[in-house]
Amino acid sequence: MLRTAARILLSALGRPEEELTLLLVGDRRIAALNREFLGRTGPTNVIAFPLHRGHAAGITPCVLGDVVVSVDTAGREALRAGLALETRLIELLVHGVLHLCGYDHERDPREARRMQARSRQLVRRIAAGMAAEPGGALPADRTMPPQRRNSQRRRS
């Protein structure tokens, strides 16, 4: 399911020939990565490592980068937001890939709104693309009013 979502996502971003690595880990591992590479304490939901900028630029031109997702944190967030875990994992995949593409919600509020709008658009596109695949529809989210789901969804 995540492989299909990633393929649809990269195509939607105009990067169908590029590759990425998606690593699903637990809270302990992502907390260690968070501390080592970002200097932050504790687990987070997603970390992105671009390979086309900085010291890695040009080494692997077809590889966009690595996205690391904590399944533990994603599970808690999905439960709180009334989402299926698969839906939350796709949201975090999109969030991480947008970081690989240069989006940065921590820079300023306008950039955060731009990233959030693009993220919602891409998640809808993935859902539509997966629905067209045989047996590829996303699971239905748990029953919860949409305004509550939306208000609790983003912490990344």
N, C-alpha and C positions, 0 to 999 in steps of 0.2 A: 504494500500500500504506500509506504513512504517513498519507495523507488519511483512509483508512478507519479506521485505528487511532485517529486523533485524534477522529473522529466517535464511535466506540464509547467512547472514554475520556471525552469530555465528557458523553455520555449517562450513563455509569456514575457519574459524579460529580454527577449531577443538574443539569447545566448544558448541556442540549442546544441551547439557543438562543445560547449564547455562542460567540465566535470566538477564535482564537489565530493567531499567526503562527509558523511554523516555518522557521527559516533554517538551512540546511546549509552549513557553511563548512569551511575547512581550519585547520590548527593556527596558521598565522601570523595569520589574522584573529581567531580566538578568543583568542589570546594578547594581541592588541592590545585587545580588548574587556575581557578580564580585568584588564589593567593600568589601562585608562582608568576602568572603572566599579567595580572591586572592589579596586584597588590591589594586585593579586597578580601575581607574575611567572610567565610561561610559559603554555603551553596548558592547558586543562582540557577535560573531556568535554562539559559542558553548562552554560549560563548562562541564567537566567530573569529576565525584566524584566516585573514586574507592572504593569499599566496601570489597575488598579482601586484602588490604594492610593497614598498619597503625593501628589506634585504632579500626577499624571495622573488622579487619582480624579475621576469624573464627566464627563470629557471624552468618553470613548467607553465608555459603560456596558455595551455588549454585547461588548466586547473584553476578554478575560481578560488577555492580555499576549503577550509574545514569548518564544519558546524558541529558543536558538541552540545548535546541536550541532556539534561538530567531528567530521567524518567520518573524519579521519585518526586521531584518538585513539580513536574508537569502533571503527575497524577493528583497531587494535592490541589493544584490550581484548577484542574478539570473538575474535580469534585466540588470545590467551592463555587465555580462558575456554572455548574450544571451542564457541563460538556462531556462528551465521550472522550476518553483518553486520546484516541486517534485524531480527533479534531484538534485538541490542544497541541499534540505533537506536530501537526501540520502548521498550526499557527506559529509555533516556535521555529520550525524549519524556515518558514517564510521570513520571520523576524531575523534569523541568523543570516540568511542569504541576502536580505536587504543590507545588512551590515557589510557583508562581503562586497556588495555593489557600491558602497560608499555612504549609505544612509547612516545618520548618527543622531538618535533622539536625545542624547545627552548634551548636545551642543547648544541648542536653544529651543524654546517652545514651538516656534514656527516649523522648525525641522522635525520636531516630534510629531506635530499634527500631520505634516506631509508624509512622514513614514507610516503613521497609523492609517491614514487614508489609503496609501498604496498597499499596505498589508491587507486591509479588508478587501480591496479590489482583487488582489492576487488569491486570497483564500477562496473567494467566490468563484474565481476562474478555475482554480484547482477542483473545487467541488463539482462544477459543471463538467469539467473534463473527465473526472473520475466517474461521474454518473453515466457518461457515454461509453465507458469501458465495460466489457462484460464482467459482471460481479464486482464492479469497482466503486459503487456508491459509498459515501461516507456513512457511518452509523448515525442514527438519529440522536440528537442531543437529548439529554434528560429534560424533563418538563421544568421550566423555570421561566418567569417573565423575561422577555428580551432585554428590557432596560436593566434588570439586575445582572444578567449575563454580561452585557456590555460594560457596565460600571466596574465589575470585578475582574474582567478578563486581563487587562494589561498591567504587568508589573515588571516587564523586562526592560 
